[in-house]
Amino acid sequence: MRSKTFWTFAITSAAVFMTTLDNLVVSTAIPVIRKDLHAGLDGLEWTVNAYTLTFAVFLLTGAALGDRIGRRLTLAIGLSIFTAASAAAALAPSIAILDAARAVQGLGGALVMPLTLTILSAAVPKEKRGVALGAWGGISGLAVALGPLVGGAVVSGISWHWIFWLNVPLGAVLVPLALTRLDETYGSSKRLDLAGVVLASAGLFGVVWGLVRGNAVGWGSPEIVGAFVFGVAVLAAFVAWELRTSTPMLPMRFFRNQTFALANTASLFMSFGMFGAIFLLSQFFQTVQGYGPFASGLRVLPWTIMPMFVAPIAGAMSDRIGGHRLIGAGLAMQAVGLAWIAAISTPTTPYIELVGPFVVSGIGMGLFFAPVANVILSSVRPEEEGQASGANNAVRELGGVFGVAVLAAVFASYGGYRSGVTFVNGMNAAVWIAAVVVALGSVAAFAIGFRRSPQIVAVPEPA
């Protein structure tokens, strides 16, 4: 590996690891934060959701800024924001300040995440891109795996403040490395689509706000209905604007490409099913079977650590056998694993019986993570990869938010926290739905190969 490629891979992988880890690491610290900061339920919900909300809303904006003002510069700005917000979260004297710091963390993460993929893709020769992006997917999967585990270990061994302090030295090292070791690249246009940025951010904010708050205040409440109506209306205005402007932040013609559209559909369904199911299963071990945060994280590890091993291999294979086949097979395995879990789970199910479906689901997750980025980036022109990456990350994040919200509502309808039996009844109903949704994602992925999509030709945007 050439020195430049090595540094690019190391910096982008460390950055994606840091931001992905923070999506999950806080969940195991919630009980301790509640006692230490005397927080209520609403405040605790926002400790998780504030990060998710700004992260999902500003992903497209982060990609657009990178294309216009420089991807290296935007990455460094995002890392700086993320690092400073982590320090503010660690020092927070109240739940309100902690939640505000988490929202700023999400903004920094949104600037970082799509650009790590674009910068790495540009630095690797085309024939090696599947391997590099597969390894990137493995690092992202490792962060998913270690999130609950690291959170549980840090909270148990030191204090909850250190789940945020850990980001500060890493960020302080990554910012100067990014500015000195990465090449600066730009997208196809230096003009910033300000109207598109505002419309996309406002529309996504409305939709994500409704998803995050729906279970708490009621799906039929004026607040939630109003949020969805506002979000959908503004997103429709965003689409109309992107169709007419000469410098769109997200060209709508991307979605006329079968590969791009179906791969993003598969991503949406995967995130819906998998992250919604993990949200409930991580509680199962603590609420029903009585394990602590660290012990619960260890028990989910056979599932969540598999992408670390599978993704690099699958990335290399995707260059030879077709990424859509690996995505379809991976989602099929995830659906089988989820259905298996729903079929055998009871309050007293021995852990050993869950290891099999956890491993099957984890292998499937690795098969998905590795090729999906390469499939999507290959469907657009090189200078448009930032826009495509931002769109895919936004779709996946929204899928996760939607999955957690919907499956939590199903859980509440069919069960609840009254006893171990009612918890498992609700969890199994939700996990069955997750299995069906992920299976539909598998169908979408295999459909990519039914008819070869023509590559996007380099024609100028209409004036």
C-alpha positions as CSV (number, residue, x, y, z in Angstrom):
1,M,0.0,0.0,0.0
2,R,1.4,3.4,-1.0
3,S,2.0,5.9,1.8
4,K,-0.7,8.2,0.6
5,T,-3.3,5.4,0.3
6,F,-2.3,4.1,3.8
7,W,-2.7,7.5,5.4
8,T,-6.0,8.1,3.6
9,F,-7.4,4.7,4.8
10,A,-6.1,5.2,8.4
11,I,-7.6,8.7,8.8
12,T,-10.9,8.0,7.2
13,S,-11.3,4.7,9.1
14,A,-10.5,6.3,12.4
15,A,-13.0,9.1,11.7
16,V,-15.8,6.8,10.7
17,F,-15.1,4.6,13.7
18,M,-15.3,7.5,16.1
19,T,-18.6,8.9,14.7
20,T,-20.3,5.5,14.3
21,L,-19.3,4.4,17.8
22,D,-21.1,7.5,19.3
23,N,-24.3,6.4,17.7
24,L,-24.4,3.4,20.1
25,V,-22.0,4.0,23.0
26,V,-24.4,6.2,25.0
27,S,-27.2,3.7,25.2
28,T,-25.5,1.7,28.0
29,A,-24.8,4.8,30.0
30,I,-28.4,6.0,30.2
31,P,-29.2,4.6,33.7
32,V,-26.1,6.2,35.2
33,I,-26.7,9.5,33.5
34,R,-30.3,9.6,34.8
35,K,-29.1,9.3,38.4
36,D,-26.1,11.6,38.1
37,L,-27.9,14.5,36.4
38,H,-31.3,13.8,37.9
39,A,-32.8,13.6,34.5
40,G,-36.4,12.7,33.5
41,L,-37.5,10.4,30.7
42,D,-37.8,13.1,28.1
43,G,-34.3,14.4,28.7
44,L,-32.8,10.9,28.5
45,E,-34.6,10.2,25.2
46,W,-33.0,13.3,23.8
47,T,-29.5,12.2,25.0
48,V,-29.8,9.5,22.3
49,N,-32.2,11.2,19.8
50,A,-30.5,14.6,19.7
51,Y,-27.4,13.0,18.0
52,T,-29.5,10.9,15.7
53,L,-31.7,13.9,14.6
54,T,-28.9,16.3,13.6
55,F,-26.8,13.4,12.2
56,A,-29.6,12.3,9.8
57,V,-30.7,15.9,8.9
58,F,-27.3,17.2,7.9
59,L,-25.7,14.3,6.1
60,L,-26.7,15.6,2.7
61,T,-25.5,19.1,3.7
62,G,-22.1,17.7,4.8
63,A,-21.7,16.0,1.4
64,A,-22.7,19.2,-0.5
65,L,-20.4,21.4,1.5
66,G,-17.5,19.0,0.9
67,D,-18.1,19.1,-2.9
68,R,-18.1,22.9,-2.9
69,I,-15.5,24.1,-0.3
70,G,-13.3,21.0,-0.4
71,R,-13.7,17.6,1.1
72,R,-10.5,17.6,3.2
73,L,-11.4,21.0,4.7
74,T,-15.0,20.0,5.4
75,L,-13.8,16.7,7.0
76,A,-11.4,18.7,9.3
77,I,-14.2,21.1,10.2
78,G,-16.5,18.2,11.0
79,L,-13.9,16.5,13.2
80,S,-13.2,19.8,15.0
81,I,-16.9,20.3,15.7
82,F,-17.3,16.7,16.9
83,T,-14.3,16.9,19.2
84,A,-15.3,20.1,20.8
85,A,-18.9,18.9,21.3
86,S,-17.5,15.7,22.9
87,A,-15.6,17.8,25.5
88,A,-18.8,19.9,26.1
89,A,-20.8,16.7,26.7
90,A,-18.2,15.3,29.1
91,L,-18.4,18.6,31.1
92,A,-22.2,19.0,31.0
93,P,-23.6,19.9,34.4
94,S,-27.2,19.2,33.4
95,I,-29.2,17.0,31.1
96,A,-30.2,20.0,28.9
97,I,-26.6,21.0,28.2
98,L,-25.7,17.3,27.6
99,D,-28.5,17.0,25.0
100,A,-27.4,20.3,23.3
101,A,-23.8,19.0,23.1
102,R,-25.1,15.7,21.6
103,A,-27.0,17.7,18.9
104,V,-23.7,19.5,18.0
105,Q,-21.9,16.2,18.0
106,G,-24.4,14.9,15.4
107,L,-23.7,17.9,13.2
108,G,-20.0,17.2,13.3
109,G,-20.6,13.5,12.6
110,A,-22.8,14.4,9.6
111,L,-20.0,16.4,8.1
112,V,-17.5,13.6,8.6
113,M,-19.4,10.4,7.7
114,P,-20.1,10.8,3.9
115,L,-16.8,12.4,3.2
116,T,-14.7,9.5,4.7
117,L,-16.2,7.3,2.0
118,T,-15.7,9.8,-0.9
119,I,-12.1,10.7,0.1
120,L,-11.2,7.0,0.4
121,S,-12.8,6.1,-2.9
122,A,-10.9,8.8,-4.7
123,A,-7.5,7.7,-3.2
124,V,-7.8,4.0,-4.3
125,P,-7.3,2.6,-7.8
126,K,-10.6,1.5,-9.3
127,E,-9.6,-2.2,-9.4
128,K,-8.8,-2.1,-5.6
129,R,-11.8,-0.1,-4.6
130,G,-13.9,-3.1,-3.5
131,V,-11.3,-4.3,-1.1
132,A,-10.7,-0.8,0.4
133,L,-14.4,-0.1,0.8
134,G,-14.9,-3.5,2.2
135,A,-12.3,-2.8,4.9
136,W,-14.0,0.5,5.5
137,G,-17.2,-1.3,6.0
138,G,-15.5,-3.7,8.4
139,I,-14.3,-0.8,10.5
140,S,-17.8,0.7,10.6
141,G,-19.1,-2.7,11.6
142,L,-16.5,-2.9,14.4
143,A,-17.8,0.4,15.8
144,V,-21.3,-1.0,15.8
145,A,-20.0,-4.1,17.6
146,L,-18.0,-2.3,20.2
147,G,-20.5,0.5,20.9
148,P,-22.5,-1.2,23.7
149,L,-19.4,-3.1,24.9
150,V,-17.2,0.1,25.2
151,G,-20.0,2.0,26.8
152,G,-20.6,-0.7,29.4
153,A,-16.9,-1.1,30.2
154,V,-16.2,2.6,30.5
155,V,-19.3,3.3,32.6
156,S,-18.6,0.4,34.9
157,G,-14.8,1.0,35.2
158,I,-14.5,4.8,35.2
159,S,-17.6,7.1,34.7
160,W,-20.1,8.0,32.0
161,H,-18.1,11.2,31.3
162,W,-15.3,9.2,29.7
163,I,-17.5,7.9,26.9
164,F,-17.1,11.4,25.6
165,W,-13.6,12.2,26.8
166,L,-12.3,9.3,24.7
167,N,-13.1,11.2,21.5
168,V,-11.1,14.3,22.4
169,P,-7.5,13.0,22.0
170,L,-8.5,11.0,18.9
171,G,-10.0,14.1,17.3
172,A,-7.1,16.3,18.3
173,V,-4.8,13.9,16.4
174,L,-7.1,13.4,13.4
175,V,-7.6,17.1,12.5
176,P,-4.0,18.0,11.8
177,L,-3.4,14.6,10.1
178,A,-6.4,15.2,7.8
179,L,-5.1,18.7,6.9
180,T,-1.5,17.5,6.2
181,R,-1.9,14.0,4.9
182,L,-5.1,14.0,2.7
183,D,-5.4,15.5,-0.8
184,E,-8.0,18.2,-1.3
185,T,-10.8,17.2,-3.8
186,Y,-14.0,18.9,-5.0
187,G,-17.2,17.9,-6.6
188,S,-18.5,18.9,-10.0
189,S,-19.5,22.4,-9.0
190,K,-18.1,25.0,-6.7
191,R,-21.5,26.7,-6.3
192,L,-23.4,25.9,-3.1
193,D,-27.1,25.0,-3.5
194,L,-28.2,27.1,-0.6
195,A,-31.9,26.6,-1.3
196,G,-31.4,22.9,-1.6
197,V,-29.5,22.8,1.7
198,V,-32.3,24.7,3.5
199,L,-35.1,22.7,2.0
200,A,-33.5,19.3,2.6
201,S,-32.5,20.1,6.2
202,A,-35.9,21.5,7.1
203,G,-37.8,18.6,5.4
204,L,-35.6,15.9,7.0
205,F,-35.9,17.6,10.4
206,G,-39.7,17.4,10.2
207,V,-39.7,13.8,9.3
208,V,-37.1,12.7,11.8
209,W,-38.7,14.8,14.5
210,G,-42.0,12.9,13.9
211,L,-40.2,9.6,14.0
212,V,-38.3,10.4,17.2
213,R,-41.2,11.8,19.1
214,G,-44.0,9.6,17.8
215,N,-43.9,7.0,20.5
216,A,-43.7,9.5,23.3
217,V,-46.6,11.8,22.4
218,G,-48.7,9.6,20.2
219,W,-48.7,9.0,16.5
220,G,-52.0,10.7,15.9
221,S,-51.2,13.8,18.0
222,P,-51.2,17.3,16.3
223,E,-47.4,17.6,16.9
224,I,-46.5,14.4,15.1
225,V,-49.0,14.7,12.2
226,G,-47.9,18.3,11.8
227,A,-44.3,17.3,11.7
228,F,-44.8,14.7,9.1
229,V,-47.0,17.0,6.9
230,F,-44.5,19.7,7.2
231,G,-41.5,17.4,6.5
232,V,-43.1,15.7,3.5
233,A,-44.3,19.0,2.0
234,V,-40.9,20.6,2.3
235,L,-39.1,17.5,0.9
236,A,-41.5,17.7,-2.1
237,A,-40.5,21.3,-2.5
238,F,-36.8,20.1,-2.3
239,V,-37.4,17.6,-5.1
240,A,-39.1,20.3,-7.3
241,W,-36.2,22.7,-6.7
242,E,-33.5,20.0,-7.4
243,L,-35.3,19.2,-10.7
244,R,-35.0,22.8,-11.9
245,T,-31.8,24.2,-10.5
246,S,-28.6,24.0,-12.5
247,T,-26.4,23.0,-9.5
248,P,-28.4,20.5,-7.4
249,M,-27.0,19.2,-4.2
250,L,-28.7,15.8,-5.0
251,P,-29.4,15.3,-8.7
252,M,-32.8,13.6,-9.1
253,R,-31.6,11.8,-12.2
254,F,-29.6,9.5,-9.8
255,F,-32.9,7.8,-9.0
256,R,-33.5,7.0,-12.6
257,N,-30.6,4.7,-12.4
258,Q,-31.8,1.2,-11.3
259,T,-28.7,0.4,-9.4
260,F,-28.7,3.6,-7.4
261,A,-32.4,3.4,-6.6
262,L,-32.6,-0.3,-5.6
263,A,-29.4,-0.2,-3.6
264,N,-30.7,2.7,-1.6
265,T,-34.0,0.8,-1.1
266,A,-32.1,-2.2,0.2
267,S,-30.1,0.1,2.5
268,L,-33.4,1.6,3.9
269,F,-35.0,-1.7,4.6
270,M,-31.8,-3.2,6.1
271,S,-31.4,-0.3,8.6
272,F,-35.1,-0.4,9.5
273,G,-35.0,-4.1,10.3
274,M,-31.6,-4.5,11.8
275,F,-31.2,-1.4,14.0
276,G,-34.8,-1.7,15.2
277,A,-34.3,-5.3,16.2
278,I,-30.9,-4.6,17.9
279,F,-32.6,-1.8,19.9
280,L,-35.0,-4.3,21.5
281,L,-32.6,-7.3,21.8
282,S,-30.0,-5.2,23.7
283,Q,-32.7,-4.5,26.3
284,F,-33.8,-8.1,26.4
285,F,-30.7,-9.3,28.1
286,Q,-30.9,-6.5,30.8
287,T,-34.6,-6.2,31.3
288,V,-35.7,-9.9,31.1
289,Q,-32.6,-11.9,31.8
290,G,-31.0,-9.6,34.4
291,Y,-27.6,-9.0,32.9
292,G,-25.7,-5.7,33.4
293,P,-24.7,-3.3,30.5
294,F,-21.3,-4.8,29.9
295,A,-22.5,-8.4,30.1
296,S,-25.3,-7.6,27.7
297,G,-22.9,-6.1,25.2
298,L,-20.7,-9.2,25.4
299,R,-23.7,-11.4,24.6
300,V,-24.6,-9.4,21.4
301,L,-21.0,-9.6,20.2
302,P,-21.3,-12.8,18.1
303,W,-23.8,-10.8,16.0
304,T,-22.3,-7.3,15.8
305,I,-18.6,-8.3,15.5
306,M,-19.0,-10.5,12.4
307,P,-18.8,-7.6,9.9
308,M,-15.3,-7.0,11.1
309,F,-14.2,-10.3,9.7
310,V,-16.7,-10.8,6.8
311,A,-16.8,-7.3,5.3
312,P,-13.1,-7.2,4.0
313,I,-13.5,-10.6,2.3
314,A,-16.9,-9.7,0.9
315,G,-15.5,-6.4,-0.4
316,A,-12.8,-8.3,-2.3
317,M,-15.4,-10.8,-3.7
318,S,-17.7,-8.0,-4.8
319,D,-15.2,-6.9,-7.6
320,R,-15.5,-10.4,-9.1
321,I,-19.1,-11.7,-8.5
322,G,-21.1,-8.6,-8.4
323,G,-21.9,-6.5,-5.3
324,H,-25.7,-6.8,-5.7
325,R,-25.6,-10.6,-5.3
326,L,-23.6,-10.2,-2.0
327,I,-26.0,-7.6,-0.7
328,G,-29.0,-9.8,-1.6
329,A,-27.5,-12.9,0.0
330,G,-26.5,-10.9,3.1
331,L,-30.0,-9.4,3.6
332,A,-31.5,-12.9,3.1
333,M,-29.2,-14.2,5.9
334,Q,-30.2,-11.3,8.1
335,A,-33.9,-12.1,7.5
336,V,-33.3,-15.7,8.4
337,G,-31.4,-14.8,11.5
338,L,-34.1,-12.4,12.7
339,A,-36.9,-14.9,12.0
340,W,-34.9,-17.6,13.9
341,I,-34.6,-15.2,16.9
342,A,-38.3,-14.4,16.9
343,A,-39.2,-18.1,16.7
344,I,-37.1,-19.3,19.7
345,S,-37.1,-16.4,22.1
346,T,-38.7,-16.8,25.5
347,P,-37.9,-15.2,28.9
348,T,-35.8,-18.3,29.8
349,T,-34.2,-19.1,26.4
350,P,-30.6,-20.2,27.1
351,Y,-28.0,-17.9,25.6
352,I,-26.3,-20.7,23.7
353,E,-29.5,-21.1,21.6
354,L,-29.2,-17.5,20.4
355,V,-25.6,-17.7,19.3
356,G,-26.5,-19.5,16.0
357,P,-29.0,-16.8,14.8
358,F,-26.7,-14.1,16.0
359,V,-23.8,-15.4,13.9
360,V,-26.0,-15.9,10.8
361,S,-27.3,-12.3,11.1
362,G,-23.8,-11.0,11.7
363,I,-22.4,-12.7,8.6
364,G,-25.3,-11.3,6.6
365,M,-24.6,-7.8,8.0
366,G,-21.0,-8.1,6.8
367,L,-22.0,-9.2,3.4
368,F,-24.2,-6.1,3.1
369,F,-21.9,-3.5,4.5
370,A,-18.9,-4.4,2.3
371,P,-20.3,-4.0,-1.2
372,V,-23.1,-1.5,-0.8
373,A,-20.9,1.5,-0.9
374,N,-19.0,0.3,-4.0
375,V,-22.3,-0.5,-5.8
376,I,-23.7,2.9,-5.1
377,L,-20.6,4.9,-5.9
378,S,-20.1,2.9,-9.1
379,S,-23.5,4.1,-10.4
380,V,-22.5,7.8,-10.6
381,R,-19.7,9.8,-12.0
382,P,-16.5,10.1,-9.9
383,E,-17.1,13.8,-9.2
384,E,-20.6,13.0,-7.9
385,E,-19.6,10.4,-5.4
386,G,-19.9,12.8,-2.5
387,Q,-23.6,13.5,-3.3
388,A,-24.3,9.7,-3.7
389,S,-22.5,8.9,-0.5
390,G,-24.4,11.6,1.4
391,A,-27.7,10.3,0.0
392,N,-27.0,6.7,1.0
393,N,-25.9,7.6,4.5
394,A,-29.0,9.7,5.0
395,V,-31.2,6.9,3.7
396,R,-29.6,4.4,6.1
397,E,-29.8,6.7,9.1
398,L,-33.4,7.5,8.4
399,G,-34.1,3.8,8.1
400,G,-32.6,3.2,11.5
401,V,-34.6,6.0,13.1
402,F,-37.8,4.7,11.4
403,G,-37.1,1.1,12.4
404,V,-36.5,2.0,16.1
405,A,-39.7,4.1,16.2
406,V,-42.0,1.7,14.3
407,L,-40.7,-1.5,16.0
408,A,-40.9,0.2,19.4
409,A,-44.6,1.0,18.7
410,V,-45.2,-2.6,17.7
411,F,-43.5,-3.8,20.9
412,A,-45.7,-1.5,23.0
413,S,-48.9,-2.7,21.2
414,Y,-48.2,-6.5,21.6
415,G,-46.3,-6.4,24.9
416,G,-44.4,-4.0,27.2
417,Y,-42.2,-3.8,30.3
418,R,-44.8,-5.3,32.8
419,S,-43.0,-8.7,32.9
420,G,-40.5,-10.9,31.1
421,V,-43.4,-12.6,29.3
422,T,-45.0,-9.4,28.0
423,F,-41.6,-8.0,27.0
424,V,-40.8,-11.1,24.9
425,N,-44.3,-11.1,23.4
426,G,-43.8,-7.5,22.2
427,M,-40.2,-8.1,21.1
428,N,-41.0,-11.2,19.1
429,A,-43.8,-9.5,17.2
430,A,-41.5,-6.6,16.3
431,V,-38.6,-8.9,15.3
432,W,-40.9,-10.8,13.0
433,I,-41.8,-7.6,11.2
434,A,-38.1,-6.7,11.1
435,A,-37.4,-10.0,9.4
436,V,-40.0,-9.4,6.7
437,V,-38.8,-5.9,6.0
438,V,-35.2,-7.1,5.6
439,A,-36.3,-9.9,3.3
440,L,-37.9,-7.2,1.1
441,G,-34.5,-5.5,1.1
442,S,-33.0,-8.7,-0.2
443,V,-35.5,-8.8,-3.1
444,A,-34.6,-5.2,-4.0
445,A,-30.9,-6.0,-4.0
446,F,-31.3,-9.1,-6.3
447,A,-33.5,-7.0,-8.6
448,I,-30.5,-4.8,-9.4
449,G,-29.3,-7.6,-11.7
450,F,-32.6,-8.3,-13.5
451,R,-31.9,-5.6,-16.0
452,R,-28.6,-3.9,-16.5
453,S,-28.9,-0.2,-15.9
454,P,-27.0,2.0,-18.4
455,Q,-24.2,4.0,-16.8
456,I,-24.8,7.7,-16.3
457,V,-23.3,9.5,-19.2
458,A,-21.4,12.7,-18.8
459,V,-23.9,15.2,-20.0
460,P,-24.1,18.7,-18.6
461,E,-27.0,19.6,-16.3
462,P,-29.7,21.8,-18.0
463,A,-29.1,25.5,-17.5
